[in-house]
Amino acid sequence: MEKLRKDIVTGIVKQFAAYPWQDEEVNELVDPRLGIITGFQELLTKLEVIRNIDLGSQPPAQAVQKTEAE
């Protein structure tokens, strides 16, 4: 996966945004400075790790059982 770049985010905003984004908002996604939320790049990197997990190597989920209270 490529590193997130401002031109990529700006292109997505132009294609899909419901409202116009300020330049500062796009900059915060690409290179977070406020530290309030996790950086968008970090989120994308974590999602890439999850996407690359071979589900065939994972054990099946445990059976879901209905309890008597239900």
BELLIN-V997797 format. One record per pair of residues at least 24 apart in sequence whose C-alpha atoms are under 6 Angstrom apart, sorted by the first residue. I is the first residue (numbers start at 0). J is the second residue. Records with the same first field share a line. If there is no record, write none. Layout:
I->J + J
This chain:
5->29
